[in-house]
Amino acid sequence: MPVLSRAVTLLCAVVLVAASGGCGKRRAAQEPSPPAKERPALGVTIKRSETVQEDERGRPMWRILAEQTELDQAAARATVRRGEVEVFGEKGRRLMLSFGGLTANAESRRLHAWGGVTAKSDEARAWFRAETVTVDLKTDRVVAAGNVRGSNPVGSFQADRLETDMNLDRIRLSGSDKVTAVIGLPEKLQENKR
């Protein structure tokens, strides 16, 4: 009998410990935890960097060399201070821009450079300077504005505004006061005239 009394005492002790620990009790339904708040857009600043932006097929759209780059991951946008960008066109042409400031938006595939921009294309043997230059890779369009000056194999030009494609094949000049174009004969025609 002492063993039976010891077993009953042990069983009572286990029941008391379990009851004090919450076993066997019904708990109120827990409210679902509130959804996690969305994190604010992350802003990153990088000093002396090289950034390559690729399209959805993995082809480079542009390569930026910069003194300072600020990345906004929410908008897929980069703001760059003092640097150069090499823009890659659909037909293999490249346009190099040197600038004071640049905004690059990967979603819209657009670049906007300001602060005295120099653009050049070695393939087209052309260059120009302007206050601002916008490159839209979706439409294959380049627009320069503000005291545009430059040259190509045909001659030199000066205007308020320039519009062209990435190949710099056809350049359209416009201006409110004056548009100047000094056109010489293309090299092939000059050879035929001799």
Residue frames relative to the residue before (quaternion, step in Angstrom):
aa qw qx qy qz dx dy dz
M 1.0000 0.0000 0.0000 0.0000 0.00 0.00 0.00
P 0.6088 0.5437 -0.3932 0.4233 3.58 0.93 -0.61
V 0.6161 0.5354 -0.3594 0.4523 3.62 1.08 -0.62
L 0.6488 0.5133 -0.3185 0.4627 3.57 0.99 -0.83
S 0.6574 0.4959 -0.3153 0.4717 3.59 0.92 -0.79
R 0.6367 0.5125 -0.3285 0.4733 3.56 1.04 -0.72
A 0.6412 0.5207 -0.3171 0.4659 3.64 1.02 -0.77
V 0.6504 0.4988 -0.3172 0.4771 3.59 0.98 -0.83
T 0.6434 0.5158 -0.3254 0.4628 3.59 0.96 -0.82
L 0.6557 0.5070 -0.3030 0.4702 3.56 0.97 -0.87
L 0.6437 0.5158 -0.3146 0.4697 3.59 1.00 -0.82
C 0.6479 0.5039 -0.3178 0.4747 3.61 0.97 -0.79
A 0.6396 0.5223 -0.3286 0.4583 3.57 0.99 -0.78
V 0.6445 0.5113 -0.3208 0.4695 3.60 0.98 -0.82
V 0.6525 0.5058 -0.3189 0.4655 3.61 0.94 -0.86
L 0.6618 0.5035 -0.3135 0.4584 3.61 0.92 -0.83
V 0.6507 0.4999 -0.3176 0.4752 3.60 0.96 -0.83
A 0.6598 0.5043 -0.3092 0.4634 3.60 0.94 -0.87
A 0.6607 0.5025 -0.3157 0.4597 3.58 0.95 -0.80
S 0.6732 0.4805 -0.3124 0.4672 3.58 0.96 -0.78
G 0.6656 0.4902 -0.2998 0.4762 3.62 1.17 -0.51
G 0.5991 -0.5987 0.3570 0.3940 3.58 1.18 -0.03
C 0.4456 0.6802 -0.4810 0.3277 3.62 1.16 0.09
G 0.7990 0.2816 -0.2192 0.4840 3.52 -1.00 0.81
K 0.5991 0.5420 -0.3792 0.4512 3.60 1.18 -0.19
R 0.4110 -0.6695 0.5588 0.2656 3.51 -1.20 0.59
R 0.2212 -0.7759 0.5792 0.1164 3.53 -0.84 1.00
A 0.5290 -0.6064 0.4852 0.3421 3.52 -1.14 0.65
A 0.5727 -0.5958 0.4331 0.3598 3.55 -1.09 0.73
Q 0.3936 -0.7218 0.5186 0.2349 3.54 -0.90 0.95
E 0.4473 -0.6589 0.5312 0.2890 3.51 -1.05 0.80
P 0.5127 -0.6320 0.4609 0.3540 3.56 -0.98 0.73
S 0.5169 -0.6447 0.4597 0.3254 3.52 -1.03 0.78
P 0.5581 -0.6123 0.4258 0.3638 3.59 -1.02 0.72
P 0.5622 -0.6059 0.4228 0.3715 3.60 -1.04 0.67
A 0.5714 -0.5993 0.4346 0.3542 3.53 -1.11 0.68
K 0.4648 -0.6685 0.5018 0.2920 3.53 -0.96 0.86
E 0.5049 -0.6266 0.4907 0.3342 3.55 -1.10 0.72
R 0.4449 -0.6852 0.5088 0.2715 3.49 -1.00 0.84
P 0.5192 -0.6181 0.4714 0.3552 3.56 -1.05 0.62
A 0.6559 -0.5032 0.3768 0.4177 3.54 -1.23 0.47
L 0.3789 -0.7339 0.5267 0.2009 3.51 -0.94 0.94
G 0.1310 -0.7862 0.6010 0.0601 3.57 -0.77 0.99
V 0.0614 -0.7970 0.6007 -0.0130 3.54 -0.81 1.05
T 0.1396 -0.7691 0.6181 0.0832 3.58 -0.98 0.85
I 0.0830 -0.7970 0.5982 -0.0019 3.54 -0.82 1.08
K 0.2586 -0.7550 0.5854 0.1428 3.58 -0.92 0.93
R 0.8586 0.0130 -0.0441 0.5105 3.57 -1.13 0.82
S 0.3053 0.7825 -0.4750 0.2626 3.53 0.36 1.26
E 0.2219 -0.6956 0.6562 0.1907 3.49 -1.43 0.19
T 0.0360 -0.8021 0.5950 -0.0357 3.56 -0.72 1.13
V 0.1013 -0.7740 0.6230 0.0510 3.58 -0.89 0.95
Q 0.1543 -0.7808 0.6019 0.0654 3.58 -0.79 1.06
E 0.1526 -0.7971 0.5812 0.0598 3.57 -0.80 1.06
D 0.4662 -0.6468 0.5170 0.3114 3.56 -1.23 0.48
E 0.7480 -0.4152 0.2730 0.4400 3.58 -1.31 -0.03
R 0.6816 0.4566 -0.2889 0.4934 3.62 1.22 -0.34
G 0.5829 -0.6227 0.3546 0.3831 3.57 1.27 0.16
R 0.5131 0.6220 -0.4317 0.4043 3.60 1.24 0.23
P 0.4937 -0.6656 0.4551 0.3258 3.61 -0.93 0.76
M 0.2788 -0.7349 0.5956 0.1657 3.57 -1.06 0.85
W 0.7799 -0.1483 0.1111 0.5978 3.55 1.03 -0.86
R 0.2119 -0.7285 0.6385 0.1295 3.49 -1.38 0.44
I 0.1318 -0.8146 0.5644 0.0236 3.57 -0.63 1.17
L 0.1058 -0.7330 0.6693 0.0592 3.56 -1.00 0.95
A 0.0796 0.8479 -0.5110 0.1167 3.59 -0.47 1.15
E 0.5211 -0.5900 0.5217 0.3288 3.50 -1.33 0.48
Q 0.7948 -0.0468 0.0634 0.6017 3.59 0.99 -0.87
T 0.0524 -0.7889 0.6122 -0.0026 3.58 -0.89 0.99
E 0.1338 -0.7584 0.6338 0.0726 3.56 -0.99 0.93
L 0.1513 -0.8096 0.5650 0.0493 3.58 -0.62 1.16
D 0.1291 -0.7520 0.6441 0.0540 3.54 -1.00 0.93
Q 0.2682 -0.8217 0.4816 0.1444 3.57 -0.12 1.29
A 0.6003 0.5742 -0.3721 0.4142 3.60 1.08 -0.58
A 0.7755 0.3108 -0.1671 0.5235 3.60 0.97 -0.79
A 0.3641 -0.7363 0.4856 0.2991 3.59 1.28 0.00
R 0.4829 0.6661 -0.4109 0.3927 3.53 1.03 0.86
A 0.1501 -0.7625 0.6233 0.0864 3.54 -1.15 0.74
T 0.1302 -0.7481 0.6449 0.0864 3.56 -1.07 0.80
V 0.1178 -0.8298 0.5453 -0.0131 3.53 -0.62 1.20
R 0.1939 -0.7500 0.6219 0.1151 3.56 -1.11 0.76
R 0.8622 -0.0536 -0.0045 0.5038 3.56 -0.92 1.01
G 0.5017 0.6481 -0.4661 0.3331 3.51 -0.42 1.20
E 0.4150 -0.6514 0.5623 0.2955 3.50 -1.34 -0.45
V 0.0884 -0.7685 0.6299 0.0699 3.53 -1.20 0.58
E 0.2068 -0.7349 0.6346 0.1202 3.53 -1.03 0.88
V 0.1538 -0.8042 0.5726 0.0421 3.58 -0.55 1.22
F 0.2284 -0.7847 0.5670 0.1028 3.57 -0.86 1.02
G 0.2537 -0.7859 0.5505 0.1226 3.58 -0.66 1.13
E 0.6996 -0.4834 0.3394 0.4022 3.55 -1.32 0.30
K 0.7589 0.3907 -0.2053 0.4789 3.58 0.92 -0.87
G 0.6765 -0.5319 0.2846 0.4224 3.57 1.15 0.50
R 0.5252 0.6243 -0.4276 0.3894 3.59 1.20 -0.08
R 0.2009 -0.7652 0.6018 0.1093 3.52 -1.18 0.65
L 0.1317 -0.7599 0.6334 0.0633 3.53 -1.13 0.76
M 0.1826 -0.7874 0.5834 0.0791 3.57 -0.75 1.08
L 0.0845 -0.7936 0.6023 0.0167 3.59 -0.84 1.04
S 0.1225 -0.7267 0.6702 0.0885 3.57 -1.07 0.85
F 0.0189 0.8443 -0.5242 0.1093 3.59 -0.73 1.04
G 0.5004 -0.6073 0.5221 0.3291 3.52 -1.41 0.14
G 0.7906 -0.0331 0.0443 0.6098 3.57 1.10 -0.75
L 0.0482 -0.8004 0.5975 -0.0122 3.56 -1.15 0.64
T 0.1124 -0.7324 0.6642 0.0988 3.53 -1.17 0.70
A 0.0790 -0.7906 0.6072 0.0059 3.57 -0.80 1.07
N 0.0642 -0.8007 0.5956 -0.0002 3.59 -0.70 1.10
A 0.3231 -0.7861 0.4996 0.1674 3.57 -0.38 1.26
E 0.6319 0.5489 -0.3467 0.4233 3.61 1.00 -0.73
S 0.7575 0.3406 -0.2003 0.5197 3.59 0.90 -0.87
R 0.3400 -0.7654 0.4725 0.2742 3.60 1.33 -0.18
R 0.5106 0.6323 -0.4161 0.4078 3.56 1.01 0.91
L 0.1518 -0.7400 0.6493 0.0876 3.50 -1.27 0.68
H 0.0295 -0.7715 0.6349 0.0304 3.57 -1.05 0.75
A 0.0709 -0.8061 0.5874 -0.0081 3.58 -0.57 1.22
W 0.0206 -0.7941 0.6071 -0.0191 3.57 -1.09 0.74
G 0.6786 0.5186 -0.3516 0.3834 3.53 -1.35 0.00
G 0.6901 -0.4305 0.2758 0.5123 3.59 1.00 0.75
V 0.0671 0.8291 -0.5429 0.1156 3.56 0.07 1.31
T 0.1200 -0.7456 0.6505 0.0806 3.55 -1.05 0.83
A 0.0753 -0.7915 0.6064 0.0072 3.56 -0.81 1.06
K 0.0795 0.7978 -0.5963 0.0406 3.56 -1.01 0.76
S 0.1401 -0.7519 0.6401 0.0730 3.49 -1.27 0.65
D 0.3408 -0.7535 0.5270 0.1957 3.57 -0.54 1.16
E 0.6320 0.5477 -0.3340 0.4348 3.59 1.03 -0.79
A 0.7410 0.3792 -0.2119 0.5121 3.60 0.95 -0.88
R 0.2981 -0.7702 0.4967 0.2670 3.59 1.31 -0.23
A 0.5263 0.6025 -0.4116 0.4366 3.54 0.92 0.98
W 0.0014 -0.7706 0.6373 0.0100 3.54 -1.26 0.50
F 0.0396 0.7781 -0.6266 -0.0194 3.54 -1.31 0.33
R 0.2473 -0.7274 0.6198 0.1600 3.53 -1.34 0.44
A 0.0833 0.7808 -0.6144 0.0773 3.56 -1.14 0.71
E 0.6121 -0.5319 0.4258 0.4013 3.56 -1.30 0.19
T 0.7980 0.0207 0.0115 0.6022 3.61 0.98 -0.87
V 0.0639 -0.7613 0.6437 0.0447 3.55 -1.25 0.58
T 0.0915 -0.7713 0.6287 0.0390 3.56 -0.96 0.95
V 0.1059 -0.7738 0.6234 0.0368 3.57 -0.92 1.00
D 0.0765 -0.7795 0.6216 0.0099 3.58 -0.78 1.09
L 0.2585 -0.8086 0.5106 0.1360 3.58 -0.27 1.25
K 0.5738 0.5858 -0.3880 0.4209 3.62 1.14 -0.49
T 0.7807 0.2996 -0.1528 0.5268 3.58 0.94 -0.89
D 0.3785 -0.7398 0.4732 0.2925 3.61 1.31 0.00
R 0.4905 0.6678 -0.4061 0.3854 3.57 0.98 0.88
V 0.1167 -0.7595 0.6383 0.0465 3.54 -1.10 0.87
V 0.0280 -0.7873 0.6157 -0.0167 3.59 -0.84 1.02
A 0.0692 -0.7751 0.6279 0.0139 3.57 -0.86 1.05
A 0.0281 -0.8096 0.5860 -0.0161 3.58 -0.98 0.82
G 0.7625 0.3860 -0.2835 0.4351 3.52 -1.24 0.59
N 0.8147 -0.2719 0.1387 0.4930 3.57 -0.21 1.32
V 0.1113 0.8200 -0.5447 0.1364 3.57 0.74 1.11
R 0.0673 0.7630 -0.6383 0.0761 3.57 -0.93 1.00
G 0.2654 0.7805 -0.5410 0.1662 3.55 -1.01 0.73
S 0.2296 -0.7549 0.5891 0.1742 3.53 -1.32 -0.24
N 0.0932 -0.7393 0.6625 0.0770 3.49 -1.40 0.38
P 0.7479 -0.4060 0.2393 0.4675 3.65 -1.16 0.05
V 0.6524 0.5264 -0.3165 0.4439 3.62 1.14 -0.50
G 0.7606 -0.3018 0.2146 0.5333 3.62 1.05 -0.64
S 0.5451 -0.5894 0.4686 0.3686 3.55 -1.27 -0.39
F 0.1239 -0.8021 0.5829 0.0380 3.56 -1.23 0.45
Q 0.0587 -0.7533 0.6539 0.0388 3.51 -1.38 0.40
A 0.1806 0.7774 -0.5798 0.1640 3.60 -0.88 0.95
D 0.5900 -0.5426 0.4488 0.3950 3.54 -1.35 -0.03
R 0.8106 0.0915 0.0124 0.5782 3.56 1.08 -0.78
L 0.1041 -0.7695 0.6289 0.0375 3.55 -1.14 0.78
E 0.0294 -0.7670 0.6406 0.0210 3.58 -1.05 0.81
T 0.1430 0.7783 -0.5973 0.1307 3.56 -0.94 0.92
D 0.4846 -0.6045 0.5170 0.3639 3.55 -1.33 -0.12
M 0.7137 -0.4433 0.3085 0.4459 3.59 -1.26 0.07
N 0.6568 0.5120 -0.3158 0.4548 3.61 1.12 -0.52
L 0.3005 -0.7676 0.4953 0.2743 3.58 1.29 -0.34
D 0.2516 0.7969 -0.5070 0.2112 3.58 1.13 0.71
R 0.7903 0.0897 -0.0181 0.6058 3.56 0.83 -1.00
I 0.1171 -0.7905 0.6004 0.0287 3.52 -0.74 1.10
R 0.1347 -0.7795 0.6098 0.0487 3.55 -0.80 1.07
L 0.1391 -0.8009 0.5814 0.0352 3.56 -0.74 1.14
S 0.0460 0.7806 -0.6230 0.0207 3.57 -1.11 0.67
G 0.0670 0.8019 -0.5907 0.0603 3.54 -1.20 0.53
S 0.4947 -0.6607 0.4742 0.3062 3.55 -1.15 0.56
D 0.7611 0.3375 -0.1974 0.5175 3.61 0.98 -0.75
K 0.8168 -0.1411 0.1886 0.5266 3.52 0.48 -1.18
V 0.0864 -0.7458 0.6587 0.0495 3.54 -1.11 0.81
T 0.0708 -0.8026 0.5922 0.0082 3.56 -0.77 1.04
A 0.0613 0.7665 -0.6374 0.0491 3.55 -0.97 0.91
V 0.1323 -0.7637 0.6292 0.0580 3.55 -0.73 1.10
I 0.0630 -0.8339 0.5476 -0.0284 3.51 -0.20 1.35
G 0.1352 -0.7618 0.6301 0.0660 3.53 -0.87 1.01
L 0.6241 -0.5135 0.4029 0.4296 3.55 -1.23 0.12
P 0.5138 -0.6118 0.4858 0.3545 3.59 -1.00 0.71
E 0.6660 -0.5453 0.3383 0.3803 3.58 -1.12 0.71
K 0.6466 0.5262 -0.3318 0.4416 3.62 0.93 -0.81
L 0.6731 0.4759 -0.2997 0.4802 3.59 0.98 -0.79
Q 0.6123 0.5463 -0.3564 0.4468 3.59 1.04 -0.68
E 0.6453 0.5173 -0.3191 0.4629 3.60 1.00 -0.81
N 0.6688 0.5055 -0.3010 0.4545 3.61 0.99 -0.81
K 0.6456 0.5334 -0.3268 0.4381 3.62 1.09 -0.62
R 0.6158 0.5835 -0.3460 0.4007 3.61 1.11 -0.55
